[in-house]
């Protein structure tokens, strides 16, 4: 899976939350595979512009869209704008997500609403909009979490709940869209070195120690799996872990 082979030549991809971390790495990897790439951001306008320039340097078209997945119209609208401005949509990567960790009695209703709006409702709406645009060969790929398979300690109730909902969504999408030749899969990252969870952070040693490989993963390693699924025709409804054995 490490060699770029142009498997997505001529395709159009949308990566939500694509201005940094796993999203940015995924946008660049899909571009190396031949796809034109749109990405969404909320606050990272300059970072999104950097990703656009990097994609364009690879000879692909790129588009940065400001869209908050917590807003129902913007979540679906980003799909429509991508298809309109880049001439279609073949691959949707539902990468955007927020995490609020803490004990049950410390979670506010606002926390619950925000996390579910971004992590679940926004993904559903983007996926529905994408399915309406896609032809046979379409790919819907969602970024889940290793916490759907193993919750290592207290404080992860809200986040684990939101990401677990995406497993059911993915499997149902696979059944509903399979007759049309559209696949749906979910990729579960483990501890990944990003600015949201740096490998030198206060809890990093404990997280790395829970993996079978004893280390954090990289955003590029997750992007590699996403690119593989984007080019795979007979993989659907699958949960694919990139977690270093975190849930083994």
C-alpha positions in Angstrom: 0.0 0.0 0.0 3.0 2.3 0.2 3.4 3.0 -3.5 1.3 5.7 -5.2 0.0 4.2 -8.5 -2.4 6.7 -9.8 -5.4 4.6 -8.8 -7.6 7.7 -8.4 -6.6 9.4 -11.7 -9.4 11.7 -12.8 -11.4 11.3 -9.6 -12.7 14.0 -7.4 -12.4 13.7 -3.6 -13.8 15.8 -0.7 -12.0 15.6 2.7 -13.8 17.2 5.5 -11.6 18.8 8.1 -8.8 18.7 5.7 -6.6 21.6 6.8 -4.5 19.7 9.3 -3.5 16.4 10.8 -5.1 13.3 9.3 -7.3 15.3 7.0 -4.4 17.2 5.5 -2.3 14.0 5.1 -5.3 12.3 3.4 -5.8 15.2 1.0 -2.2 15.1 -0.1 -2.2 11.3 -0.4 -5.3 11.2 -2.5 -3.8 13.9 -4.7 -0.7 11.8 -5.2 -3.0 9.0 -6.3 -4.3 11.3 -9.0 -7.5 12.8 -7.4 -8.5 16.5 -7.5 -9.2 17.4 -3.9 -11.6 19.7 -2.0 -11.3 20.2 1.7 -13.3 21.9 4.4 -12.1 23.9 7.3 -13.7 26.2 10.0 -10.9 28.3 11.5 -7.8 27.1 9.7 -8.0 29.3 6.6 -4.2 29.7 6.2 -3.6 26.0 6.9 -6.2 25.1 4.4 -4.6 27.4 1.8 -1.2 25.6 2.5 -2.8 22.3 1.7 -4.4 23.6 -1.5 -1.0 24.9 -2.6 0.6 21.5 -1.8 -2.1 19.7 -3.8 -1.7 22.0 -6.7 2.1 21.5 -6.6 1.3 17.8 -7.3 -0.5 18.8 -10.5 -4.0 18.4 -9.2 -6.9 20.8 -8.8 -7.7 21.9 -5.2 -10.5 23.7 -3.5 -10.8 24.9 0.1 -14.3 25.4 1.5 -15.2 27.0 4.8 -17.9 24.7 6.2 -18.9 23.9 9.8 -20.2 20.3 9.9 -22.3 21.3 12.9 -24.4 23.4 10.6 -26.8 21.1 8.6 -26.8 23.3 5.5 -23.0 23.7 5.5 -22.4 20.0 6.0 -24.4 19.0 2.9 -23.5 22.2 1.1 -19.8 21.4 1.0 -20.6 18.3 -1.0 -22.7 20.2 -3.5 -20.1 22.9 -3.9 -17.4 20.4 -4.5 -19.4 18.6 -7.2 -20.4 21.9 -8.8 -16.9 23.4 -8.8 -14.8 20.3 -9.6 -17.2 18.6 -11.9 -18.5 15.7 -9.7 -17.7 13.7 -6.6 -16.2 10.2 -6.4 -14.7 10.0 -2.9 -16.0 11.4 0.3 -13.7 11.2 3.4 -15.7 12.1 6.5 -12.7 13.2 8.6 -13.9 16.1 10.6 -14.6 15.5 14.2 -14.5 17.0 17.7 -13.7 15.4 21.0 -14.9 16.4 24.5 -13.4 14.2 27.2 -14.4 14.2 30.8 -16.6 12.6 33.5 -20.3 12.1 32.9 -21.3 14.7 35.4 -19.0 17.3 33.8 -20.5 17.1 30.4 -22.9 19.9 29.5 -25.8 19.6 27.2 -24.0 22.0 24.9 -21.1 19.5 24.8 -23.4 16.7 23.9 -25.1 18.7 21.2 -21.9 19.9 19.6 -20.2 16.5 19.5 -23.2 14.7 18.1 -23.9 17.5 15.6 -20.3 17.3 14.2 -19.4 13.7 14.6 -22.7 12.1 13.7 -25.3 14.4 12.1 -22.8 16.2 9.9 -21.3 12.9 8.7 -24.8 11.5 8.0 -25.8 14.6 6.0 -22.6 14.8 4.1 -22.8 11.1 3.3 -26.4 11.4 2.1 -25.5 14.4 -0.1 -22.5 12.5 -1.5 -24.6 9.4 -2.3 -27.0 11.5 -4.3 -24.1 12.7 -6.4 -22.1 9.5 -6.8 -22.2 7.0 -9.6 -21.0 3.4 -9.5 -17.5 3.3 -8.1 -18.2 6.0 -5.5 -16.5 5.7 -2.1 -17.6 6.9 1.3 -14.9 6.6 3.9 -15.4 7.7 7.5 -12.7 8.3 10.1 -13.8 6.5 13.3 -11.7 5.8 16.4 -10.0 3.0 18.2 -12.3 3.9 21.1 -15.1 2.2 19.3 -13.3 -1.0 20.0 -11.5 -0.4 23.3 -12.2 2.4 25.8 -9.0 2.5 27.9 -10.3 4.4 30.9 -12.9 6.8 32.2 -13.8 10.1 30.5 -14.5 8.9 27.0 -18.2 8.3 27.1 -19.4 11.1 24.8 -16.6 10.7 22.2 -16.8 6.9 22.1 -20.6 7.1 21.7 -20.4 9.5 18.8 -17.8 7.5 17.0 -19.5 4.2 17.6 -22.6 5.6 15.9 -20.6 5.8 12.7 -20.0 2.1 12.7 -23.7 1.5 12.3 -24.0 4.3 9.8 -21.2 2.8 7.7 -22.6 -0.8 7.7 -26.1 0.5 6.8 -24.7 2.7 4.0 -22.8 -0.3 2.6 -26.0 -2.3 2.4 -28.1 0.5 1.0 -25.6 1.7 -1.6 -24.0 -1.6 -2.5 -26.5 -2.3 -5.3 -25.4 1.0 -6.9 -21.7 0.0 -6.8 -20.9 2.5 -4.0 -18.8 1.3 -1.1 -18.8 2.6 2.5 -16.0 1.8 5.0 -14.7 3.2 8.3 -11.1 3.6 9.3 -10.3 3.5 13.1 -7.1 5.4 14.0 -5.4 4.7 17.2 -3.0 7.1 19.0 -1.8 9.3 16.1 0.7 12.1 16.3 -1.3 15.3 15.5 -1.6 18.7 17.2 -4.8 17.4 18.9 -2.9 14.4 20.4 0.8 15.0 20.1 3.3 12.1 20.6 5.0 14.2 23.2 1.9 15.2 25.1 1.2 14.4 28.8 -0.7 11.2 28.2 1.4 10.0 25.2 3.6 7.5 27.0 0.5 5.7 28.4 -1.3 5.7 25.0 1.8 4.4 23.2 2.3 1.8 25.8 -1.1 0.3 25.1 -0.3 -0.4 21.5 1.3 -3.7 20.4 3.9 -1.7 18.5 4.7 0.6 21.4 4.5 3.8 19.5 2.2 6.5 18.1 1.2 6.3 14.5 1.5 9.0 11.9 -1.2 10.9 10.0 0.4 9.5 6.8 -0.1 6.0 8.0 -3.9 6.6 8.3 -3.9 8.4 5.0 -2.3 5.3 3.4 -5.3 3.2 4.5 -7.8 5.7 3.3 -6.1 5.8 -0.1 -6.2 2.0 -0.2 -9.9 1.8 0.5 -10.6 4.6 -2.0 -9.1 2.4 -4.7 -10.6 -0.9 -3.5 -13.7 -2.2 -5.3 -14.6 -5.2 -3.2 -14.2 -3.8 0.3 -17.4 -2.4 1.9 -19.0 -2.3 5.3 -15.6 -2.9 6.9 -14.0 -1.5 10.0 -10.3 -1.1 9.3 -8.0 -0.3 12.2 -4.8 1.7 12.0 -4.0 1.6 15.7 -0.7 -0.2 16.1 -2.5 -3.0 17.9 -4.2 -0.7 20.4 -7.4 -2.9 20.5 -5.6 -6.2 20.0 
